[in-house]
Amino acid sequence: MAKTIRSKGQVALCQALVDARVKAGLGQKDLADRLRCHQSLIARLESGQRRVDVVELVVLARAIGFDPFEVLAIVEAATEPDHRI
């Protein structure tokens, strides 16, 4: 069983965030400016070095302009049925 930080679900979440940001035409710095944070935080979220909690997912969705439920569906589909916390 894979560790959560590198699980298929976590990798899918990171990729979905990158895809949404790029689709919105935003660079990491642009998004960081919208969120009033450092670009390095965005880089850590997108690379999986830092996990995203549910509230942060909603904030990211609002800043980028995507439906957080669509991203959750992607993560759910990628998460192994026997995955443990």
Helices and strands as residue ranges (DSSP letters): G 4-6, H 8-23, H 28-35, H 39-47, H 54-64, H 68-78
